[in-house]
Amino acid sequence: MSLNDIPVRAASVVTGNLRPILHEIRHALSEFITHGTHGMIDLHSLPFSPQEYTELDEFLGEGEIDLTLNVLGKTRLRESGYAGVWRVEHFDDNDKRIGYFIEIGHVPEILR
């Protein structure tokens, strides 16, 4: 028997941060609607599993806008299915994601 014969299953890792992030998005959206306050959540600085990123993307859905800017690196801006909720991703020269934000507002900060 070799190492290749040993079955390996990847366990899904869950950090438990998805639900609090959804609450934070809801709160930021409420603040934006009530007071016009723009909000930003830095997902890249939090422990967040690939599974949770997928679940967040599925929950937020897709809006009408998906664009890429090339200003000091590549930035992808995606409108979610909820008005005023944006996904903003920054990439390095090797196309590795180096920043991921949820922004709440009319448009993302980089466009203002």
Buried (B, 14 or more C-beta within 10 A) or exposed (E): EEEEEEEEEEEEEEEEBBEEBBEBBEEBBEBBEEEEEBBBBEBEEEEBBEEBBEBBEEBBEEBEEEEEBEEEEBBBBBBBEBEBBBBBBBBEEEEEBEBBBBBBBEBBEBBE
